[in-house]
Amino acid sequence: MQHKQDLHTLQEKVTRVIMVSSLRSRRRRQTARDIQAATLRLARRHGFDVVTTGMIAAEAQVSVRTFFNYYANKEAAAVGETPEFSDEAICAFVEGTGSLHDDLARLMRTHLIQEDVNRGAIHDMIALSEEAPRLMSLFEDHLRVLRSSVASILSHRLPETDALTLDLLSQIVIAALRQAVQLWAAQDEKDIGTCVDATLERLTALCRLVCETE
């Protein structure tokens, strides 16, 4: 009886730790997004070259010290944190029993919805990349990290597939994600899931075209 009570107490403690950790993670993520949003607003209002880290901190209502806890400089703040796939989305994909196409679509859709991509922020980032081309290298760095993550996820779903094939497939997935976001940003009436589906339909058609034989 005592053993069961001790086990129950331990489970409660573990649950509380997980909840506190999750809350802290959400708060940290929200602060990072607030700082990025402040950076984009100021860049739109004053021009990126005029914006300083002090201005960003004041706009985001955080201290300059807090700003540097999140970002190394204003360029990094403009691009934001590297997006990550949630553990739940990864598990659902790796353990999925549907077709690779359908499960990839679900993974991409879930990722973009959980990231809560902001259409206005996408427009601002596109405009800012034209004003400050140096930001593109940071954005490409984010995509490389994300591509590596996708390759790792795919390796668990397709353990018999060689590394070069996984790398190629991960590049295709990232390109599809990128196009889906661009399509969504350009068409106000469409939701992000519809844009993911449309992009994957194009990808499927492209695969058929490449594999056609006379």
Order of alpha helices (4+ residues) and beta strands (2+ residues): alpha-alpha-alpha-alpha-alpha-alpha-alpha-alpha-alpha-alpha
